[in-house]
Amino acid sequence: MAPRAVIPCVGAIVRDEEGRLLLIRRGHAPSAGLWSLPGGRVEPGESAEDATVREVAEETGLEVDIIRETGAIDIPTGTGDVYAVRDFDCRVLGGTLVAGDDADEACWVSIADLPAMNTSPGLIEVLRGWGVLD
């Protein structure tokens, strides 16, 4: 059965100089209260790359640029719609890490500490499958 609506979304895979991964604790649905990559919906007329840069700035205070697209995944909303998420590897250009917009917290997490965090469903498995956690 085809989804009622496909909602274009993006996520950012950002690492610091120590190899830690940038995560936010989501303040709103979907996955409110869970740790995930910074990201969100693509606005009408906006490219996925521009949306990624905007979402990272809004949620973390960091300025990034895109390195490459890492992967894509469809996430059912539970209402018949689908979030079509494209994830991008990004590099930090500047800014100060501070949670904002719909992120309750933002932090750098070591790959070793990631499994102990309460992450959004499937996040670790998807990142592992894309080779991000190697």
C-alpha positions in Angstrom: 0.0 0.0 0.0 1.4 3.4 -1.0 1.8 6.0 1.8 -0.7 8.8 2.0 2.0 11.4 1.9 5.8 11.3 1.6 7.3 14.0 3.8 10.9 15.0 2.7 13.3 15.2 5.7 17.0 15.4 6.3 19.5 14.4 9.0 23.0 15.4 9.7 25.9 13.1 10.5 28.4 15.4 12.2 31.6 14.4 14.0 34.0 16.5 16.0 37.8 16.4 15.9 37.7 13.5 18.4 35.4 11.4 16.3 32.4 11.9 18.5 28.9 12.1 16.9 26.6 15.1 17.3 23.2 14.1 18.8 20.1 16.0 19.9 17.5 15.0 22.4 14.2 15.6 20.5 11.8 18.0 22.2 8.8 17.1 19.9 7.3 14.2 18.0 8.4 12.1 16.3 10.6 10.4 18.9 10.2 13.1 21.6 12.6 12.6 24.5 14.9 10.3 22.4 18.4 11.0 21.1 18.8 11.4 17.4 20.7 13.1 14.6 20.0 16.8 14.1 17.5 17.2 11.3 13.9 17.7 10.2 11.6 18.6 7.4 12.6 20.1 4.1 10.8 23.4 3.6 8.9 24.0 0.2 11.4 25.2 -2.4 14.4 24.2 -0.2 17.1 21.7 -1.3 17.9 18.8 1.0 21.4 20.2 1.5 20.1 23.6 2.5 17.6 22.1 4.8 20.4 20.1 6.5 22.5 23.2 7.1 19.5 25.1 8.4 18.3 22.3 10.7 21.8 21.9 12.3 22.0 25.6 12.9 18.5 25.8 14.4 18.9 22.7 16.6 22.6 23.0 17.7 23.9 26.5 17.0 26.6 25.0 14.7 27.4 26.1 11.2 28.1 23.1 8.9 28.7 22.3 5.3 27.8 19.2 3.4 30.5 16.6 2.6 28.3 14.0 0.9 25.0 12.2 1.1 25.4 9.1 3.3 22.1 7.3 2.9 18.4 7.5 2.8 15.7 5.7 4.8 11.9 5.8 4.9 10.3 6.0 8.3 6.6 5.3 8.7 4.8 8.0 10.8 2.2 5.6 12.1 -0.6 7.6 10.4 0.0 6.2 6.9 2.5 8.9 5.9 6.2 8.3 5.5 9.2 10.5 6.4 11.6 10.1 3.5 14.9 11.0 5.2 18.2 11.7 3.4 21.2 11.8 5.7 24.3 13.8 5.0 27.9 13.7 6.3 28.7 17.3 7.5 31.7 19.2 8.7 31.6 21.9 11.4 32.6 25.3 10.2 31.9 27.3 13.3 29.3 28.2 15.9 28.8 27.3 19.6 27.0 24.1 20.5 23.7 25.0 22.2 20.3 23.2 22.0 17.7 25.2 20.2 14.4 25.0 18.2 12.9 21.6 18.9 16.0 20.1 20.5 15.9 19.9 24.3 19.7 19.0 24.5 22.6 18.8 22.1 25.9 17.0 22.8 28.8 15.1 21.3 28.7 11.4 22.0 31.5 8.9 21.6 30.7 5.8 19.5 31.4 3.7 22.5 28.8 5.5 24.6 26.1 5.5 21.9 24.5 2.1 22.7 23.8 3.2 26.3 21.8 6.2 25.0 18.0 6.1 24.6 18.1 6.7 20.8 15.3 7.0 18.2 14.1 3.6 16.9 16.6 2.0 14.4 19.2 4.8 14.6 22.1 2.7 15.7 21.3 -0.1 13.2 21.0 2.3 10.3 24.2 4.1 11.2 26.0 0.8 11.6 24.7 -0.4 8.2 26.0 2.8 6.5 29.5 2.3 8.1 29.2 5.4 10.2 30.0 3.6 13.5 33.1 1.8 12.2 
